[in-house]
């Protein structure tokens, strides 16, 4: 894991808050690399809340996550809509 010192604005305040979209993207990347440990996930998200450089790094990594195609989304929608047979 990349360790960066916190980047703070001149006023001493932390950088802008992390958006929900940023957190979703980082969680998707962590799942993509099969990192499911709660402690690691929390550490990454905590770093990204206080460290702009760390946030940029993880958001760049999050771009590696394959986006589902339109066909994949249709198949998933149908799978979720169909009743489960036991």
C-alpha distances in whole Angstrom, upper triangle without the diagonal:
4,6,10,13,15,17,21,24,27,28,25,24,21,20,22,21,19,21,22,21,18,17,19,17,13,15,16,13,12,15,16,13,14,12,14,13,15,13,9,11,12,9,8,12,13,10,12,15,15,14,15,13,10,12,14,10,10,14,14,12,14,17,16,18,21,24,27,30,33,34,31,32,36,35,33,35,38,36,36,39,41,42,41,43,43
4,6,10,12,14,18,21,24,25,23,22,19,18,20,20,18,20,22,21,17,17,19,17,14,16,18,15,14,18,18,15,17,15,17,17,17,15,12,13,14,11,9,12,13,10,11,14,14,11,13,10,7,10,11,8,9,13,13,12,14,17,17,19,22,25,28,31,34,36,33,33,37,37,34,37,40,38,38,41,43,44,43,46,46
4,7,9,12,15,19,21,23,20,20,17,17,19,19,18,21,22,22,19,18,21,19,16,18,20,18,16,20,21,18,20,17,19,18,18,15,13,14,14,10,10,12,12,8,11,13,12,10,12,10,7,11,13,11,11,15,15,15,17,20,20,22,26,28,31,34,37,39,36,36,40,40,37,39,42,41,40,43,45,47,45,48,48
4,6,8,12,15,18,20,17,17,14,14,17,17,16,20,22,22,18,18,21,20,17,19,22,19,18,22,23,21,23,20,22,21,20,18,15,16,16,12,11,13,12,8,10,12,10,7,9,7,6,10,11,10,12,15,15,16,18,20,21,23,27,28,32,35,38,40,37,37,41,41,38,40,44,42,41,44,47,48,47,50,51
4,6,9,13,15,17,14,14,12,12,16,17,17,20,23,23,20,20,23,22,19,22,24,22,21,25,26,24,26,23,25,23,22,19,18,18,17,14,13,14,12,9,11,12,9,7,9,9,9,12,13,13,15,17,18,19,21,23,24,26,30,31,35,38,40,42,40,39,43,44,41,43,46,45,44,47,49,50,50,53,53
4,6,10,13,14,11,11,8,9,12,13,14,18,20,21,18,18,21,21,18,21,23,22,21,25,26,25,26,23,25,23,22,19,18,18,16,13,13,13,11,8,9,9,6,5,7,8,8,10,13,13,15,16,18,19,20,23,25,26,30,31,34,37,39,42,39,38,42,43,40,41,45,44,42,45,48,49,49,52,52
4,7,10,11,9,9,7,7,11,13,13,17,20,21,17,18,22,21,19,22,24,23,23,26,27,26,28,26,27,26,24,22,21,20,19,16,15,15,13,10,10,10,7,5,6,7,9,10,12,13,15,16,18,19,21,22,25,26,30,31,34,37,39,41,39,38,42,43,40,42,45,44,43,46,49,50,50,53,54
4,7,8,6,6,5,6,10,12,14,17,21,22,19,20,23,23,21,24,26,25,25,29,30,29,31,28,29,28,26,24,23,22,20,18,18,17,15,13,12,11,8,8,8,11,12,13,14,16,18,19,20,22,23,25,27,29,32,33,36,39,41,43,41,40,44,45,42,43,47,46,44,47,50,51,51,55,55
4,5,5,6,6,6,9,12,15,18,21,22,20,21,25,24,23,26,28,27,28,31,32,32,34,31,32,31,29,28,26,25,23,22,21,19,18,16,15,13,11,11,10,13,15,15,16,19,20,20,22,24,25,26,29,31,34,34,37,40,41,44,42,41,44,46,43,44,48,47,46,48,51,53,53,56,57
4,5,7,9,10,13,16,19,21,25,26,24,25,29,28,27,30,32,31,32,35,36,35,37,35,36,35,33,31,30,29,27,25,24,23,21,19,19,17,14,14,14,16,18,19,19,22,24,24,25,28,28,30,33,34,37,37,41,43,45,48,46,45,48,50,47,48,51,51,49,52,55,57,57,60,61
4,5,9,10,12,15,18,21,25,26,24,25,29,29,28,30,33,32,32,36,37,37,38,35,36,35,32,31,30,29,26,25,25,23,21,20,19,17,14,15,15,18,20,20,21,24,25,25,27,29,30,31,34,35,39,38,42,44,45,49,47,45,48,50,47,48,51,51,49,51,55,56,56,60,61
4,7,9,12,14,17,20,23,25,23,23,27,27,26,28,31,30,30,33,35,34,36,33,33,32,29,27,27,26,24,22,22,20,18,17,17,15,12,13,14,16,18,18,20,22,23,24,26,28,28,30,33,34,37,37,40,43,45,48,46,44,48,49,46,47,50,50,48,50,53,55,54,58,59
4,7,9,11,14,17,20,22,20,20,24,24,23,25,28,28,28,31,32,32,33,30,31,30,27,26,25,24,21,20,20,18,15,15,14,12,9,11,12,15,16,16,18,21,21,21,24,26,26,28,31,31,35,35,38,40,42,45,43,41,44,46,43,43,47,46,44,47,50,51,51,55,55
4,7,8,11,14,17,19,16,17,21,21,19,22,24,24,24,27,29,28,30,27,27,26,24,22,21,20,18,17,16,14,12,11,11,8,6,8,9,12,13,12,15,17,17,18,20,22,22,24,27,28,31,31,34,37,39,41,39,38,41,42,40,40,44,43,41,44,47,48,48,51,52
4,6,9,12,15,16,14,15,19,18,17,20,23,22,22,26,27,27,29,26,27,26,24,23,22,20,18,17,16,14,13,11,10,8,6,7,6,10,11,10,12,15,15,15,18,20,20,21,24,25,28,28,31,34,36,39,37,35,39,40,37,38,42,41,39,42,45,47,47,50,51
4,6,9,12,14,12,13,17,17,16,19,21,21,22,25,26,27,28,26,26,26,24,23,22,20,18,18,16,14,13,13,10,8,9,10,8,12,13,11,12,16,16,15,18,20,19,21,24,24,27,27,29,32,33,36,34,33,36,38,35,35,39,39,37,39,42,44,44,48,49
4,6,9,11,10,11,14,15,14,16,19,19,20,22,24,25,26,24,24,24,21,21,20,17,16,16,14,11,11,12,9,6,8,10,10,13,13,11,13,16,15,14,18,19,18,20,23,23,26,25,28,30,32,35,32,31,34,35,32,33,36,36,34,36,39,41,41,45,46
4,7,8,6,7,10,11,11,13,15,16,16,19,20,21,22,20,20,21,19,19,17,15,14,14,12,9,10,10,7,6,9,10,9,12,11,8,11,13,12,11,14,16,14,16,19,19,22,22,24,27,28,31,29,27,31,32,29,30,33,33,31,33,36,38,38,42,43
4,5,5,6,9,10,11,12,14,16,17,18,20,21,23,21,21,22,20,20,19,16,15,17,14,11,13,14,10,9,12,13,12,15,14,11,13,15,13,11,15,16,14,16,19,18,21,20,22,24,25,28,26,24,28,29,26,27,30,30,28,30,34,35,36,39,41
4,5,5,6,9,10,10,12,14,15,16,18,20,21,19,19,20,18,19,18,15,15,17,14,11,13,15,12,11,15,16,15,18,16,13,15,17,14,12,16,17,14,16,18,17,19,18,20,23,23,26,24,22,25,26,23,23,27,27,25,27,30,32,32,36,37
4,5,5,6,9,10,10,12,14,15,16,19,20,19,19,21,19,21,19,16,16,18,15,12,15,16,13,13,16,17,15,17,16,12,13,15,13,10,13,14,11,12,15,14,16,15,17,19,20,23,21,19,22,24,21,22,25,25,24,26,29,31,31,35,37
4,5,5,6,9,10,11,12,14,15,17,18,17,18,19,18,19,17,13,14,15,12,10,12,13,9,10,13,13,12,14,12,8,10,12,9,7,11,12,9,11,14,13,16,15,18,21,22,25,23,21,25,26,24,24,28,28,26,29,32,33,34,37,39
4,5,5,6,8,10,10,12,14,15,16,15,15,16,14,15,14,10,11,12,10,7,10,11,9,9,13,14,13,15,13,10,12,13,10,9,13,13,10,13,15,14,17,16,18,22,23,26,23,21,25,26,23,24,27,27,25,28,30,32,32,35,36
4,5,5,6,9,10,11,12,14,15,14,14,16,15,17,15,12,13,15,12,10,14,15,12,13,17,17,17,18,16,13,14,15,11,10,13,13,9,12,14,12,14,13,15,18,20,22,19,18,21,22,19,20,24,23,21,24,27,28,28,32,33
4,5,5,6,9,10,10,13,14,14,14,17,16,18,15,12,14,15,12,11,14,15,12,14,17,16,15,16,14,11,12,12,9,7,10,9,6,8,10,9,11,11,14,17,19,21,19,18,21,22,19,21,24,24,23,25,28,30,30,33,35
4,5,5,6,9,10,11,12,11,12,14,13,14,12,9,11,12,8,8,12,12,9,12,15,14,14,14,11,9,11,10,6,6,9,8,6,9,11,10,13,14,16,20,22,24,21,20,24,25,22,24,27,26,25,28,30,32,31,35,36
4,5,5,6,8,10,10,9,9,11,11,13,11,7,10,12,9,9,12,13,12,13,17,17,17,17,14,12,14,14,10,10,13,11,8,12,12,10,13,14,16,19,22,23,20,19,23,23,20,22,25,23,22,25,28,29,28,31,32
4,5,5,6,9,10,10,10,13,14,16,14,11,14,15,12,12,16,16,15,17,20,19,19,19,16,14,15,14,11,10,12,10,7,10,10,7,10,10,12,16,18,20,16,16,20,20,17,19,22,21,20,23,25,27,26,30,31
4,5,5,6,8,9,11,13,14,16,13,10,14,14,11,12,16,15,14,16,19,18,18,17,14,13,13,12,8,9,10,7,5,8,7,6,9,11,14,17,20,21,18,18,22,22,20,22,25,24,23,27,29,30,29,32,33
4,5,5,6,5,7,9,11,12,9,7,11,12,9,10,14,14,13,16,19,18,18,18,14,13,15,13,9,11,12,9,8,12,11,9,13,14,16,20,23,24,21,21,24,24,21,24,26,25,24,28,29,31,29,32,33
4,5,5,5,6,10,11,14,11,10,13,15,13,13,17,17,17,19,22,21,22,21,18,17,18,16,13,14,15,12,10,13,12,9,12,13,15,18,21,21,18,18,22,21,18,21,23,21,21,24,26,27,26,28,29
4,5,8,10,13,15,17,14,12,16,17,14,16,19,19,18,21,23,22,22,21,18,17,18,16,13,13,14,10,9,11,9,6,9,11,13,16,19,20,16,17,21,20,18,21,23,21,21,25,26,28,27,29,30
4,6,9,11,14,15,12,12,15,16,13,15,19,18,18,21,23,22,22,21,17,17,18,15,12,14,14,10,10,12,10,9,11,14,16,19,23,23,20,21,24,23,21,24,27,25,25,28,30,31,29,32,32
4,6,9,12,14,11,11,15,16,14,16,19,19,19,22,24,23,24,23,20,19,20,18,15,17,17,14,13,16,13,12,14,16,17,21,24,24,20,21,25,23,21,24,26,23,23,27,28,29,27,30,30
4,6,9,10,8,8,11,12,11,13,16,16,16,19,21,21,22,21,17,17,19,16,13,16,17,13,13,16,14,13,16,18,20,23,26,27,23,24,27,26,23,26,28,26,25,29,30,31,29,32,32
4,6,9,8,7,10,12,12,13,16,17,17,19,22,22,23,23,19,19,21,19,16,18,19,16,15,18,17,15,18,20,21,24,27,27,23,24,27,25,22,25,27,24,24,27,29,29,27,30,29
4,6,5,6,9,10,11,12,14,16,17,18,21,21,23,23,19,19,22,20,17,19,21,18,17,21,20,18,21,23,24,28,30,31,27,27,30,29,26,28,31,28,27,31,32,32,30,32,32
4,6,5,6,8,10,10,12,14,15,16,19,20,22,22,18,18,21,20,17,19,21,19,18,22,21,20,23,24,25,29,31,32,28,28,31,30,27,28,31,29,27,30,32,32,30,33,33
4,6,5,6,9,10,10,12,14,15,17,18,20,21,17,17,21,19,16,19,21,19,19,23,22,21,25,26,28,31,34,35,31,31,34,33,30,32,35,32,31,34,36,36,34,37,36
4,5,5,6,9,10,11,12,14,16,16,18,18,14,15,18,16,13,16,18,16,16,19,19,18,22,24,25,29,32,33,29,29,33,32,29,31,34,31,30,34,35,36,34,37,37
4,5,5,6,8,10,11,12,15,15,17,17,14,13,16,15,12,14,16,14,13,17,17,16,20,21,23,27,29,30,27,26,30,29,26,28,31,29,27,31,33,33,32,35,35
4,6,5,6,8,10,10,13,14,16,17,14,13,17,16,13,15,18,17,16,20,20,19,23,24,26,29,32,33,30,29,32,32,29,30,33,31,30,33,35,35,34,37,37
4,6,5,6,9,10,11,12,15,15,11,12,15,14,12,15,17,16,16,20,20,20,24,25,27,31,33,35,32,31,35,34,31,33,36,34,33,36,38,39,37,40,40
4,6,5,6,9,10,10,12,12,9,9,12,11,8,11,14,12,12,16,17,17,20,22,24,28,30,32,29,28,32,32,29,31,34,32,31,34,37,38,36,40,40
4,5,5,6,9,10,12,13,10,8,12,12,9,11,14,14,13,16,18,17,21,21,24,27,29,31,28,27,31,31,28,29,33,31,30,33,35,36,36,39,39
4,5,5,7,9,11,13,10,10,14,14,12,14,17,16,16,20,21,21,24,25,28,31,33,35,32,31,35,35,32,33,36,35,33,36,39,39,39,42,42
4,5,5,6,9,9,7,7,11,11,10,12,15,15,15,18,20,20,24,25,28,31,33,36,33,32,36,36,33,35,38,37,35,38,41,42,41,44,44
4,5,5,7,8,6,4,8,9,8,9,12,13,13,16,18,18,22,22,25,28,31,33,30,29,33,34,31,32,36,35,33,36,39,40,39,43,44
4,6,8,10,9,7,11,13,11,12,16,16,16,18,21,21,24,25,27,30,32,35,32,31,34,35,32,33,37,36,34,37,39,41,40,44,44
4,7,9,8,8,12,13,13,14,17,18,18,21,23,23,27,27,30,33,35,38,35,34,38,39,36,37,40,39,37,40,43,44,44,47,48
4,6,5,6,9,10,11,12,14,15,16,19,21,22,25,26,29,33,35,37,35,34,38,38,36,37,41,40,38,41,44,45,45,48,49
4,5,5,6,9,10,10,12,14,15,17,19,21,24,25,28,31,33,36,33,33,36,37,35,36,40,39,38,40,43,45,45,48,49
4,5,5,6,9,10,11,13,14,16,18,20,23,24,28,31,33,36,33,33,37,38,35,37,40,40,38,41,44,46,45,49,50
4,5,5,6,9,10,11,12,15,16,18,21,23,26,29,32,34,31,31,35,35,33,35,38,37,36,39,42,43,43,46,46
4,5,5,6,9,10,10,13,15,16,19,20,24,26,29,31,29,28,32,33,30,32,35,35,33,36,39,41,40,44,45
4,6,5,6,9,10,11,13,15,18,19,23,25,28,31,29,28,32,33,31,32,36,35,34,37,40,42,41,45,46
4,6,5,6,9,10,12,14,17,19,23,25,28,30,28,28,32,32,30,32,36,35,34,37,40,41,41,44,45
4,5,5,6,9,10,12,15,17,20,23,26,28,25,25,29,29,27,29,32,31,31,34,36,38,37,40,41
4,5,5,7,9,10,14,14,18,21,23,26,23,23,27,28,26,27,31,30,29,32,35,37,37,40,41
4,5,5,7,10,13,14,18,20,23,26,24,24,28,28,27,28,32,31,31,34,36,38,38,41,43
4,5,6,8,11,13,17,20,23,25,22,23,26,27,25,27,30,29,29,32,34,37,36,39,40
4,5,6,9,11,14,17,20,22,19,19,23,24,22,24,27,26,26,29,31,33,33,36,37
4,5,8,9,13,15,18,20,18,19,22,23,22,24,27,26,26,29,31,34,34,37,38
4,6,9,12,15,18,20,18,19,22,22,21,24,26,26,26,29,31,33,33,36,37
4,6,9,12,16,17,15,15,19,19,18,20,23,22,22,25,27,30,29,32,33
4,6,9,12,14,11,13,16,16,15,18,21,20,21,24,25,28,28,30,32
4,6,9,11,9,10,14,14,13,15,18,18,19,21,23,26,26,29,31
4,7,8,6,6,10,11,10,12,15,15,16,18,20,23,23,26,28
4,5,5,6,9,10,11,12,14,15,17,18,20,24,24,27,29
4,5,5,6,9,10,11,12,14,15,17,19,22,23,26,29
4,5,5,6,9,10,11,12,14,15,17,20,21,24,26
4,5,5,6,9,10,10,12,14,16,19,19,22,24
4,5,5,6,9,10,11,12,14,18,19,22,24
4,5,5,6,9,10,10,12,16,17,20,23
4,5,5,6,9,10,11,14,15,17,20
4,5,5,6,9,10,13,14,17,19
4,5,5,6,9,12,14,17,20
4,5,5,6,10,12,14,18
4,6,6,8,9,12,15
4,6,8,9,13,15
4,7,9,12,16
4,6,9,13
4,6,10
4,6
4
